[in-house]
Amino acid sequence: MKQYDIAIVGAGMAGATLAVAVDHLCQGKLNIAVIEAYQLHDEQRHPGFDSRAIALSYGTAQILKQLDLWARFEPFLTPITDIEISDRSHLGLADITAQDEHVAALGYVVELESVGRIYQQAIRECTSIDYYCPAKVKHIERTLESVTVTLSDDQLLQANLLVAADGALSESCQHINIPLNEIDFEQVAVIANVTTEVAPQGRAFERFTEFGPVAFLPMSEGRSSVVWCMPEARAQKMMQATDDDVIAALQQDFGWRLGKITKVGALACYPLVLRYREQIVSHRFAVVGNAAQTLHPIAGQGFNLGIRDVFSLAEEITQAYQEQGDVGNYSMLSRYRQRRQQDRELTMSLTSCLVNSFSNAWPAMRVGRNLGLLAISYLPYLKQPIVKRTMGLVER
Ligand SMILES: Cc1cc2nc3c(=O)[nH]c(=O)nc-3n(C[C@H](O)[C@H](O)[C@H](O)COP(=O)(O)OP(=O)(O)OC[C@H]3O[C@@H](n4cnc5c(N)ncnc54)[C@H](O)[C@@H]3O)c2cc1C
C-alpha cells in the first residue's frame, strides 16, 4: 500500500490547482497522489479541459501569481478591459472598466485545452506528486488516523486526507454519502467561438434576452468565445441548424456591438443545473471546486469561486503541516469549512438571483431589472460590491 499525506480525486482545474498549490506552499515536503479518470488526449474528451474558454477574474490571477503559475498562463491569456451588461431592446446598461477600477485588466480569458497542458507540465515537474491516470476510486475506507482508497485497478493508496475535486457529480462524495442539492435552471448553455467584423479588443459583453443570457468573451486573433443560454428545445434546434442560421439567431440575440458575426465554430452544449453540497468536509475528507458547487456560467464565477476553495484549503493544509504534521485533522477541516461558508453562499445566491431575474420576460421584472442596471451604473455604493465580487476581490 502506497502512503501519502494527501490524495486528490480529479485533476481538472480545481484538483490540479490544489496539487500544485500544496506542493508550492509546503515546498514539496508533502507526498501527494492525484487520481484522474481521463487522459488529456483521450478519444473520450476530457471533461475538465475541453473546448471551452473561461474568464479568470482579477482575484484568480492574484492567486495564480502567488502560486508561481501565472507566468505559464500569460502566453495564453486575452485581457478583459471592459464588461458591458445590457438587456436586449431595453435601456438599462451597466459598464465596468479596468480604467475605473484602476487595474490593467478586470480579468483574462483562457482556453481550457491550453490550461490542461499547463497543469500536466506543472504536475510532472513536482517530484512529490504521483499522478494516477487513467484511474478511478472504487472504494473508500476511513479509520481514525487515515483514509484508504482502492483504485479501479485494485491498487491501494493510504493518505491522511482525501480531497474530492472530481466535479459536479463527484463519485467520491457519493462513496461517503455526502448529499447533493440540485436546482435545474431548465436552460442549456450553447458554446462556440465566433469571428466578428469588429474585433472585441478586450471588450466582454453580457446581454440578457427573453431566451436567457448571452455572453461574449474576447479571445486571441480577434475572436470571441460565446456562452449562449437558452431553453433545451431551442438549443437542440441550434445544434442541428446551418452556420448561417446559427449566425442569424445569435446576431438577433446579441445585436451589432461587434458588427456582423462572420464565422461560427463548432457548437457544444452544457445543461445548466445548480449543484451544491452544504457539507464540504467529513472525517479526513474535504470537497473543492465543482464537486462543492457547480454554478450557472452567467457571471463566469465557477472556477473563480472554486479556486478560492482550493487556495483556502491549501493554506489550511500548510498551517496544519507546520503545526503538527497531520494534514487531515479535524480542526484543519473545520477551519476550512468556516472560511468557505460566506463566500460560497453569497456567490451562489448572486448567480442564481441573476439567472432568475434576467431570464424572466414578465414586464414588471423587465422594468425592475433595467432600473437595476441603471442604478448599478450611477450609484457607486450599489455598483462596487458587485464589481468586487465579479473581479474576485472577496474575503476567503
Ligand atoms: C459553458 C461554461 C462556461 C464557463 N465559464 C466560466 C468562466 O468564464 N469563469 C469561471 O470561473 N468558470 C466558468 N465555468 C465553470 C468552470 O469551467 C468550472 O468551474 C471548472 O472548470 C470546474 O473545475 P473542477 O476541477 O472543479 O471540475 P471539473 O472540470 O468537472 O473536473 C473534474 C475532474 O475530475 C475528473 N473525474 C471525474 N470523476 C472522476 C472519478 N470518479 N475519478 C477520478 N477522476 C474523476 C474529471 O475527469 C475531471 O478532470 C464555466 C462552465 C461552463 C459549463
The ligand as a MOL file (V3000), in Angstrom:
LIG
                    3D

  0  0  0     0  0            999 V3000
M  V30 BEGIN CTAB
M  V30 COUNTS 53 58 0 0 0
M  V30 BEGIN ATOM
M  V30 1 C -20.2540 26.8910 -20.5390 0
M  V30 2 C -19.4360 27.1620 -19.3050 0
M  V30 3 C -18.7430 28.3560 -19.1750 0
M  V30 4 C -17.9990 28.6330 -18.0300 0
M  V30 5 N -17.3370 29.8230 -17.9170 0
M  V30 6 C -16.6410 30.0970 -16.7950 0
M  V30 7 C -15.9480 31.3390 -16.6450 0
M  V30 8 O -15.9570 32.1900 -17.5230 0
M  V30 9 N -15.2330 31.5430 -15.4880 0
M  V30 10 C -15.1880 30.6090 -14.4840 0
M  V30 11 O -14.5380 30.8570 -13.4620 0
M  V30 12 N -15.8330 29.4290 -14.6070 0
M  V30 13 C -16.5470 29.1500 -15.7300 0
M  V30 14 N -17.1760 27.9450 -15.8520 0
M  V30 15 C -17.0440 26.9700 -14.7680 0
M  V30 16 C -15.6830 26.2450 -14.8010 0
M  V30 17 O -15.4510 25.6910 -16.0730 0
M  V30 18 C -15.6640 25.1660 -13.7550 0
M  V30 19 O -15.9980 25.7400 -12.5060 0
M  V30 20 C -14.3100 24.4950 -13.5900 0
M  V30 21 O -13.7740 24.1010 -14.8160 0
M  V30 22 C -14.5380 23.2900 -12.6940 0
M  V30 23 O -13.3890 22.6390 -12.4060 0
M  V30 24 P -13.3580 21.3760 -11.4090 0
M  V30 25 O -11.9650 20.9050 -11.4770 0
M  V30 26 O -13.9400 21.7350 -10.1000 0
M  V30 27 O -14.3710 20.3150 -12.0320 0
M  V30 28 P -14.2960 19.5240 -13.4250 0
M  V30 29 O -13.8750 20.4030 -14.5230 0
M  V30 30 O -15.5960 18.8010 -13.5680 0
M  V30 31 O -13.1390 18.4550 -13.2160 0
M  V30 32 C -13.3290 17.2620 -12.5270 0
M  V30 33 C -12.1950 16.3370 -12.8770 0
M  V30 34 O -12.3790 15.1170 -12.1730 0
M  V30 35 C -12.2520 14.0270 -13.0660 0
M  V30 36 N -13.1080 12.9570 -12.5560 0
M  V30 37 C -14.4560 12.9050 -12.5730 0
M  V30 38 N -14.8840 11.7890 -11.9700 0
M  V30 39 C -13.7730 11.1320 -11.5490 0
M  V30 40 C -13.5440 9.9180 -10.8410 0
M  V30 41 N -14.5780 9.1570 -10.4320 0
M  V30 42 N -12.2930 9.5480 -10.5820 0
M  V30 43 C -11.2210 10.3110 -10.9820 0
M  V30 44 N -11.3830 11.4680 -11.6450 0
M  V30 45 C -12.6380 11.8790 -11.9260 0
M  V30 46 C -12.6950 14.5670 -14.4130 0
M  V30 47 O -12.1640 13.8190 -15.4850 0
M  V30 48 C -12.1460 15.9910 -14.3650 0
M  V30 49 O -10.8200 16.0610 -14.8060 0
M  V30 50 C -17.9330 27.6640 -16.9840 0
M  V30 51 C -18.6410 26.4620 -17.1170 0
M  V30 52 C -19.3850 26.2130 -18.2620 0
M  V30 53 C -20.1340 24.9100 -18.3560 0
M  V30 END ATOM
M  V30 BEGIN BOND
M  V30 1 1 1 2
M  V30 2 1 2 3
M  V30 3 2 2 52
M  V30 4 2 3 4
M  V30 5 1 4 5
M  V30 6 1 4 50
M  V30 7 2 5 6
M  V30 8 1 6 7
M  V30 9 1 6 13
M  V30 10 2 7 8
M  V30 11 1 7 9
M  V30 12 1 9 10
M  V30 13 2 10 11
M  V30 14 1 10 12
M  V30 15 2 12 13
M  V30 16 1 13 14
M  V30 17 1 14 15
M  V30 18 1 14 50
M  V30 19 1 15 16
M  V30 20 1 16 17
M  V30 21 1 16 18
M  V30 22 1 18 19
M  V30 23 1 18 20
M  V30 24 1 20 21
M  V30 25 1 20 22
M  V30 26 1 22 23
M  V30 27 1 23 24
M  V30 28 2 24 25
M  V30 29 1 24 26
M  V30 30 1 24 27
M  V30 31 1 27 28
M  V30 32 2 28 29
M  V30 33 1 28 30
M  V30 34 1 28 31
M  V30 35 1 31 32
M  V30 36 1 32 33
M  V30 37 1 33 34
M  V30 38 1 33 48
M  V30 39 1 34 35
M  V30 40 1 35 36
M  V30 41 1 35 46
M  V30 42 1 36 37
M  V30 43 1 36 45
M  V30 44 2 37 38
M  V30 45 1 38 39
M  V30 46 1 39 40
M  V30 47 2 39 45
M  V30 48 1 40 41
M  V30 49 2 40 42
M  V30 50 1 42 43
M  V30 51 2 43 44
M  V30 52 1 44 45
M  V30 53 1 46 47
M  V30 54 1 46 48
M  V30 55 1 48 49
M  V30 56 2 50 51
M  V30 57 1 51 52
M  V30 58 1 52 53
M  V30 END BOND
M  V30 END CTAB
M  END
